[in-house]
Each structure stands twice: as structure tokens, then as C-alpha cells.
Amino acid sequence: MNRQASIVNPKMQGGHCLSHTEHPNTDYQQEGKARFAIANAFYRSSSQIGRDLAVLAAAIYRQQQGQLRVIDAMTGCGVRPLRYHLEAGADWVWANEGNPELKAVLRKNLRHGMAPEAYCITHQDANQLFFSCAQKQDYYDLIDIDSFGSPTPFINTALWAIKLGGLLYLTSTDGRTTGGHALTKSVQIYGACARNHPAVHEQGLRLLIGCAAQQAASRGFHIEPVFSIFNGFIHRVMVRVVTGSWQDEHYGFLAYCHSCGQFRSANWRQLGQLNCGACGAPPVVSGPMWLGPLHDVDYVGQMAVLATQWHWPQRIQRWLAVMLQEAAMPPYYYPLAEIGRRGQMDIPARDRLIRGICDRSTGNNYCATRTHLDAQAIKTNAPLAVCLDIAKRLQNK
């Protein structure tokens, strides 16, 4: 079976595609180049950053590969298919929405924004859709799964429909589970133990990537994160599905010491003798999860260039700039409030603390950056004790 080729056009698969009918007039929204009605569909304007970044990544893929065929598995009102086509240049978009009550508004939106030969609309279970594609050897360049709760029920089946080298875009809205407030549920959903600690927003991304990595490995594939974001409510990760060997160093555990506040990462072989490297106390351990980079620096750099060429708002450039800075940092961050609490001092100024850590790097290779995960936090490879010492020194100046 050749996973590199997409050989079936869904519009030719009998019974799959819906005819186009008009829907009564509805107030329209504008996002990017897409003009669409919402009606009774769910639409969160605050999640636009996730769609913006997906469009940039998809457009770069289209430039590199010469084609872009997309499945939007849970399409809602159709804003994503419109943007993938109008902005990223998608040649074909399969817009699937499990709720048939959205049929009229979805038809209307896509009809007004796309040519009939550029898309297909269906109303079926996403897993059934993915298996249908696999049976027909109809593989896609990008699969977008914008689910409520966790996307884990759909990851394995989506891997049957993705082209090798293709992009898989996952959504999780279950911050309670990934944030360590539902331990049993985290094991059931992610096959991982999620504990509560100050860097749980990043933990949500890493659990999601780790789950995708494990599922891909079970199929003989490998994943590479393209970018990962948390917008304050929702975790979204885009990964590339490729061939390759399992990267053991990128899949492991995150340990947090409630006694002194220090993080550390660990692999399977270290679990039996794991303790806090700073104070020796037994830490709480989360995982297994992805411990490698959250973002592909080269790819995100190309996204930043494209956003500039398109004259997109500066807020997009700021997001991308921070993502580039944090890409190579350790798999955790320290909120400024946590530093202030542990140092029994006023909360330090973020940028001043970052400069102080970097200035202290002589002989230690310490570095620190902002993080998109929390505007009032830093990512650093310096021990927390060093951060506290520098924060106190800065406070006394």
C-alpha cells in the first residue's frame, strides 16, 4: 500500500457528498478571508489564533508539496474549510460535521466561499470517515480534529487516513484532566499520570503530543511536532507523521518537587531511583509524555516570514516570535508568582529576570525566555534556586 499517494476523489464516492441548497439569510462573520454565518453552530472567536497558525502551516505545506488535500473532521460552521481553501490554497477540503442539524448553514457557507469542485460535505462519525479513506487508499495532507474534550478516540483512526509526511492537527479542551485534577481519567484517556504543578498548561500539550507519538509508533510511524499552542482555554498541537525510529529520549516523565519547586525530566530507567536533584525529596511524577521540542524552529520561522508577507497583524508575529524563543527550552516553566512565593518577595519583573538569568550564564550556559503559555512566566534551564537568587538580587538594586 502506497501511503504517499492520494488516489480517490471523495466527490466520486457515491452517496458521500451533499447537494448544495440555500439557507435563510443569517448575519455573517469575517475571519481572515472567510465570510460565514454561525447560526446554531459552535464558534469561539478567541480560538482564532489556532486557526491562523494552522493556515500558515498549511500554506507552507502547499508551497513545498505542490498540493493540499484536507479533512476537517468536525467542521462546525465551516470556517476552517473556508480558510484552508481561500488562504492556504487547499485544492480539496472534505468538510465533515457529525451534527446533521448544521447541514443548512454549512452548505450555505461553503457554497458562497468555494467552488463546488473544491469541497465535499458529509455528516458522519469521524472514525468511520477515516476508515473509509483507508479502505479506498485515499490519504490526506492535513487532518484537522477540532474536538471537544480529548481527541484521543480519533488519533489512531486518523493515522489510517493521513499521508506520510502529512500534518495532523489535534485539539484538547479537557484542561481539568491534563492539569492533574482527574488522575484516573488521565490514565484512561492518555495512558499517563497527570499531576498538578505550576506548569500544567505545558503538560497538556506534552500529554497530547506524547499520546500521538505512542499511537503513531504502534503503527510503525513517527511524529514530529510542527507547533503547539495553549490559548488560555484550549490545547492545540500540529504534528507531522513520518517514518522513522522511536526517539526514546523524547518520551518520558516530568518530576516536580513540591518541597523546593524544582522540575526535572526523567526516562523509564530512572523511575526506580528518582528524587529531587536540588533537595533530595521525593517528587511527584507525571507522564509518560513528550519531552522534546514543542515547535519545529525552521517551520515556525517560515510561518513568521509568510505572516509578514501577508501583512498579518502584529499579534501573530508576537506569538510566533515567542514560540521561536521557547522551542529549545526544557519541558516546564516557572510562573513569576511561584518565584515570588518561594522567595518570599514581590513578584519580579519578567523581562528583567530573564536578562538577569542570561547575564549570569557565564560558565553555566543558563538561558531564559518568555513563553506563550503564560505571559507572567519564564522558561529557563537555570535551577529554580538560581532564579530565586537572581530575583532577590534584582529586588535589592
C-alpha positions as CSV (number, residue, x, y, z in Angstrom):
1,M,0.0,0.0,0.0
2,N,1.5,3.3,-1.1
3,R,0.8,5.9,1.7
4,Q,2.4,8.7,-0.4
5,A,-0.4,8.8,-3.0
6,S,-4.0,10.0,-2.8
7,I,-5.9,8.2,-5.5
8,V,-9.6,8.8,-4.8
9,N,-11.6,11.9,-5.0
10,P,-14.4,11.8,-2.4
11,K,-16.8,13.6,-4.7
12,M,-16.7,10.5,-6.9
13,Q,-17.5,8.1,-4.0
14,G,-21.2,7.5,-4.4
15,G,-23.5,8.9,-1.8
16,H,-20.8,10.7,0.2
17,C,-21.4,14.3,-1.0
18,L,-24.3,16.5,-0.4
19,S,-26.0,18.7,-2.9
20,H,-26.0,22.5,-2.3
21,T,-29.1,24.2,-1.1
22,E,-29.8,27.8,0.1
23,H,-30.3,28.7,3.7
24,P,-32.3,31.6,5.0
25,N,-30.3,34.9,5.4
26,T,-28.1,34.9,8.5
27,D,-25.8,37.5,9.9
28,Y,-22.2,37.0,8.7
29,Q,-18.9,36.9,10.5
30,Q,-15.5,37.6,9.0
31,E,-12.3,35.8,9.9
32,G,-9.3,36.1,7.6
33,K,-10.6,35.8,4.1
34,A,-13.6,33.7,5.2
35,R,-17.1,35.2,5.4
36,F,-19.5,32.9,7.1
37,A,-22.7,32.6,9.2
38,I,-22.7,30.8,12.6
39,A,-26.4,30.1,13.1
40,N,-26.7,27.4,15.7
41,A,-23.1,26.1,15.2
42,F,-20.4,26.5,17.9
43,Y,-17.8,29.2,17.1
44,R,-15.2,30.6,19.5
45,S,-13.6,33.8,18.2
46,S,-10.9,33.6,20.9
47,S,-9.6,30.4,19.2
48,Q,-8.7,32.3,16.0
49,I,-5.0,32.1,16.8
50,G,-5.1,28.4,16.4
51,R,-6.8,28.7,13.0
52,D,-4.4,31.5,12.0
53,L,-1.3,29.3,12.7
54,A,-2.9,26.3,11.0
55,V,-3.5,28.3,7.9
56,L,0.1,29.5,7.8
57,A,1.4,25.9,8.3
58,A,-0.9,24.5,5.7
59,A,0.1,27.2,3.2
60,I,3.8,26.4,3.6
61,Y,3.0,22.7,3.2
62,R,1.1,23.6,0.0
63,Q,4.2,25.5,-1.3
64,Q,6.5,22.7,-0.5
65,Q,4.4,19.7,-1.7
66,G,2.5,21.3,-4.6
67,Q,-0.9,20.2,-3.3
68,L,-3.0,20.3,-0.2
69,R,-6.0,18.0,0.5
70,V,-7.7,18.5,3.8
71,I,-10.1,16.6,6.1
72,D,-11.8,18.9,8.6
73,A,-13.3,16.1,10.7
74,M,-15.5,18.2,13.0
75,T,-16.1,21.3,10.9
76,G,-19.0,23.1,12.7
77,C,-20.0,26.1,10.6
78,G,-17.2,25.6,8.1
79,V,-14.8,28.5,8.9
80,R,-11.8,26.2,8.8
81,P,-12.5,24.7,5.3
82,L,-13.1,28.2,4.0
83,R,-9.8,29.5,5.4
84,Y,-7.8,26.4,4.3
85,H,-9.1,26.9,0.7
86,L,-9.1,30.7,0.5
87,E,-5.8,31.4,2.3
88,A,-3.7,28.2,2.4
89,G,-4.7,27.3,-1.2
90,A,-6.2,23.9,-0.4
91,D,-7.1,22.1,-3.6
92,W,-9.7,19.9,-1.9
93,V,-11.4,20.0,1.5
94,W,-13.6,17.3,3.0
95,A,-15.8,19.1,5.5
96,N,-17.4,16.6,7.9
97,E,-19.8,17.5,10.7
98,G,-21.3,14.9,12.9
99,N,-24.3,17.1,13.7
100,P,-26.8,17.0,10.8
101,E,-28.6,20.0,12.2
102,L,-25.8,22.2,10.9
103,K,-26.3,20.9,7.3
104,A,-28.0,24.1,6.1
105,V,-25.6,26.7,7.4
106,L,-22.6,24.6,6.4
107,R,-23.8,24.2,2.9
108,K,-24.6,27.9,2.6
109,N,-21.2,29.0,3.9
110,L,-19.1,26.7,1.7
111,R,-21.2,27.4,-1.3
112,H,-20.6,31.1,-1.0
113,G,-16.9,30.8,-0.4
114,M,-15.7,27.8,-2.5
115,A,-16.2,26.3,-6.0
116,P,-18.4,23.1,-6.0
117,E,-15.4,21.0,-7.2
118,A,-13.2,22.2,-4.2
119,Y,-15.1,20.5,-1.4
120,C,-17.4,17.8,-0.1
121,I,-19.8,17.9,2.9
122,T,-20.7,14.8,4.9
123,H,-22.3,14.1,8.3
124,Q,-20.8,11.0,9.8
125,D,-18.7,9.8,12.7
126,A,-15.1,10.9,12.2
127,N,-13.8,7.4,12.9
128,Q,-16.0,6.0,10.2
129,L,-14.7,8.7,7.8
130,F,-11.1,7.9,8.5
131,F,-11.6,4.1,8.0
132,S,-13.5,4.8,4.8
133,C,-10.5,6.8,3.5
134,A,-8.1,4.0,4.4
135,Q,-10.2,1.3,2.7
136,K,-10.0,3.4,-0.5
137,Q,-6.3,4.3,-0.1
138,D,-7.4,7.9,-0.1
139,Y,-4.8,9.7,2.0
140,Y,-4.8,13.3,3.1
141,D,-2.2,16.0,3.5
142,L,-3.8,17.6,6.6
143,I,-6.4,16.2,9.0
144,D,-7.8,18.7,11.5
145,I,-9.6,17.3,14.5
146,D,-11.2,20.1,16.5
147,S,-12.9,18.0,19.1
148,F,-14.5,18.7,22.5
149,G,-12.7,17.1,25.4
150,S,-9.8,14.9,24.3
151,P,-9.0,13.9,20.7
152,T,-7.6,10.5,21.8
153,P,-10.5,8.5,20.4
154,F,-9.7,9.7,17.0
155,I,-5.9,9.7,16.8
156,N,-5.3,6.1,15.9
157,T,-8.0,6.1,13.2
158,A,-6.8,9.4,11.8
159,L,-3.4,7.8,11.3
160,W,-5.1,5.4,8.8
161,A,-6.1,8.4,6.6
162,I,-3.1,10.6,6.8
163,K,-0.5,10.7,4.1
164,L,3.1,10.1,5.1
165,G,4.6,13.5,5.6
166,G,1.2,14.9,6.3
167,L,0.0,17.1,9.1
168,L,-2.3,16.1,11.9
169,Y,-3.8,18.9,13.9
170,L,-5.3,17.9,17.3
171,T,-7.4,19.8,19.9
172,S,-7.9,19.2,23.6
173,T,-10.4,21.2,25.8
174,D,-10.0,18.9,28.8
175,G,-7.7,21.1,30.9
176,R,-9.1,19.6,34.1
177,T,-7.7,16.1,33.2
178,T,-4.3,17.3,31.8
179,G,-4.0,19.7,34.7
180,G,-3.8,17.0,37.3
181,H,-7.4,17.2,38.7
182,A,-8.6,13.8,37.4
183,L,-5.8,11.3,37.9
184,T,-7.8,8.2,37.0
185,K,-9.2,9.8,33.9
186,S,-5.8,10.9,32.7
187,V,-4.7,7.3,32.8
188,Q,-7.8,6.2,31.0
189,I,-7.6,8.8,28.3
190,Y,-3.8,9.4,27.8
191,G,-2.3,6.3,29.3
192,A,-0.4,8.7,31.5
193,C,-0.5,10.0,35.0
194,A,-1.1,13.8,35.1
195,R,-0.2,15.6,38.3
196,N,-0.9,19.1,39.4
197,H,2.1,21.6,39.4
198,P,2.8,25.1,38.2
199,A,3.5,24.1,34.6
200,V,0.2,22.2,33.8
201,H,-0.6,24.3,30.7
202,E,2.6,22.9,29.1
203,Q,1.8,19.5,30.5
204,G,-1.4,19.5,28.5
205,L,0.5,20.0,25.2
206,R,3.1,17.3,26.1
207,L,0.5,14.7,27.1
208,L,-1.3,15.3,23.8
209,I,1.9,15.0,21.7
210,G,3.0,12.0,23.7
211,C,-0.2,10.2,23.1
212,A,0.1,10.9,19.3
213,A,3.7,9.8,19.4
214,Q,2.8,6.5,21.1
215,Q,-0.1,5.8,18.8
216,A,2.0,6.5,15.7
217,A,4.8,4.3,17.0
218,S,2.3,1.4,17.4
219,R,1.6,1.8,13.6
220,G,5.3,1.9,12.8
221,F,5.3,5.7,12.2
222,H,7.0,8.6,14.0
223,I,5.7,12.1,14.7
224,E,7.5,15.5,14.7
225,P,5.8,18.5,16.3
226,V,5.3,21.4,13.9
227,F,3.9,23.8,16.6
228,S,2.0,23.6,19.9
229,I,-0.2,26.3,21.5
230,F,-2.3,27.0,24.5
231,N,-4.5,30.0,24.1
232,G,-5.7,30.2,27.7
233,F,-8.5,27.7,27.2
234,I,-7.6,25.1,24.6
235,H,-4.5,23.0,23.8
236,R,-3.7,22.6,20.1
237,V,-0.8,20.7,18.6
238,M,0.1,20.1,14.9
239,V,2.4,17.2,14.2
240,R,3.9,15.7,11.0
241,V,3.5,12.0,10.5
242,V,6.7,10.4,9.1
243,T,8.6,7.2,9.0
244,G,11.4,6.8,11.5
245,S,12.6,5.1,14.6
246,W,11.2,5.6,18.1
247,Q,13.0,8.5,19.9
248,D,13.2,7.3,23.4
249,E,14.9,10.5,24.7
250,H,11.8,12.5,23.7
251,Y,9.3,10.3,25.6
252,G,9.4,10.1,29.4
253,F,8.4,11.7,32.6
254,L,8.3,15.1,34.3
255,A,9.0,15.3,38.0
256,Y,8.1,18.2,40.3
257,C,9.3,18.7,43.8
258,H,6.6,20.3,46.0
259,S,9.3,20.8,48.7
260,C,11.6,23.1,46.8
261,G,9.8,23.8,43.5
262,Q,12.4,22.3,41.1
263,F,11.4,20.4,37.9
264,R,13.4,17.7,36.2
265,S,12.7,15.2,33.4
266,A,13.4,11.5,33.6
267,N,13.3,8.4,31.4
268,W,11.9,5.0,32.2
269,R,15.2,3.7,33.6
270,Q,15.4,6.5,36.2
271,L,12.0,5.9,37.8
272,G,13.1,3.5,40.4
273,Q,15.6,5.8,42.0
274,L,14.0,9.2,41.2
275,N,14.4,12.0,43.6
276,C,14.8,15.8,43.5
277,G,18.2,16.8,42.3
278,A,18.1,20.0,44.3
279,C,16.9,18.9,47.8
280,G,16.7,15.1,47.6
281,A,12.9,15.0,48.4
282,P,10.7,12.6,46.5
283,P,9.0,14.4,43.7
284,V,5.6,13.8,42.1
285,V,5.9,12.4,38.7
286,S,3.7,13.0,35.6
287,G,3.8,11.0,32.4
288,P,4.8,9.5,30.2
289,M,4.6,12.4,27.9
290,W,6.5,14.1,25.1
291,L,9.7,15.8,26.4
292,G,11.2,17.0,23.1
293,P,10.7,20.4,21.4
294,L,7.2,21.9,21.2
295,H,7.9,23.6,17.9
296,D,9.8,23.0,14.7
297,V,12.1,26.1,14.6
298,D,12.6,26.0,10.8
299,Y,8.9,25.6,10.1
300,V,7.7,28.2,12.6
301,G,10.3,30.6,11.1
302,Q,8.8,30.1,7.7
303,M,5.4,30.7,9.1
304,A,6.7,34.0,10.5
305,V,8.1,35.0,7.1
306,L,4.8,34.2,5.5
307,A,2.8,36.2,8.0
308,T,4.9,39.2,7.3
309,Q,4.5,38.7,3.5
310,W,0.7,38.5,4.0
311,H,0.8,41.7,6.2
312,W,-1.0,39.9,9.0
313,P,-1.5,41.6,12.4
314,Q,1.5,42.1,14.7
315,R,-0.2,39.8,17.3
316,I,0.5,36.8,15.1
317,Q,4.2,37.9,14.8
318,R,4.5,38.2,18.6
319,W,3.1,34.7,19.1
320,L,5.5,33.2,16.6
321,A,8.5,35.2,18.0
322,V,7.8,33.8,21.5
323,M,7.4,30.3,20.1
324,L,10.7,30.5,18.4
325,Q,12.4,31.6,21.6
326,E,10.9,28.9,23.7
327,A,11.3,26.0,21.3
328,A,14.6,24.6,22.6
329,M,13.8,25.2,26.3
330,P,13.2,22.5,29.0
331,P,9.7,20.9,29.3
332,Y,8.4,23.2,32.0
333,Y,8.2,26.8,33.0
334,Y,8.1,28.9,36.2
335,P,5.3,31.4,36.9
336,L,6.6,34.6,38.3
337,A,4.0,34.3,41.2
338,E,5.6,30.9,42.1
339,I,9.1,32.5,42.2
340,G,7.7,35.4,44.3
341,R,6.0,33.0,46.7
342,R,9.0,30.7,47.2
343,G,11.4,33.6,47.5
344,Q,9.0,35.5,49.9
345,M,9.3,38.6,47.8
346,D,7.4,40.8,45.5
347,I,6.8,39.2,42.0
348,P,9.9,40.1,39.9
349,A,9.6,41.8,36.5
350,R,9.6,39.2,33.8
351,D,12.0,40.7,31.3
352,R,14.3,42.0,34.0
353,L,14.6,38.5,35.5
354,I,15.2,37.0,32.0
355,R,18.1,39.4,31.4
356,G,19.5,38.6,34.9
357,I,19.5,34.9,34.3
358,C,21.1,35.3,30.9
359,D,23.7,37.7,32.3
360,R,24.5,35.0,35.0
361,S,25.2,32.4,32.3
362,T,29.0,32.7,32.2
363,G,30.3,29.2,32.7
364,N,26.8,27.8,33.2
365,N,25.1,28.2,29.8
366,Y,22.0,29.5,31.5
367,C,19.3,31.0,29.3
368,A,15.7,32.1,29.8
369,T,12.9,33.2,27.6
370,R,9.3,34.3,27.7
371,T,6.6,31.6,27.0
372,H,3.3,31.9,25.1
373,L,1.9,29.5,27.7
374,D,1.8,32.2,30.4
375,A,2.6,35.9,29.9
376,Q,3.7,36.0,33.6
377,A,6.1,33.1,33.5
378,I,9.6,32.2,32.2
379,K,11.2,29.2,30.7
380,T,14.7,28.6,31.7
381,N,17.4,25.9,32.1
382,A,18.7,27.5,35.2
383,P,17.8,25.8,38.5
384,L,15.0,27.4,40.5
385,A,17.4,28.3,43.3
386,V,19.4,30.3,40.8
387,C,16.3,32.1,39.6
388,L,15.3,32.9,43.2
389,D,18.8,34.2,44.0
390,I,18.8,36.5,40.9
391,A,15.3,37.7,41.6
392,K,16.3,38.7,45.1
393,R,19.5,40.5,43.9
394,L,17.5,42.4,41.4
395,Q,14.9,43.4,44.0
396,N,17.7,44.8,46.2
397,K,19.1,47.0,43.5
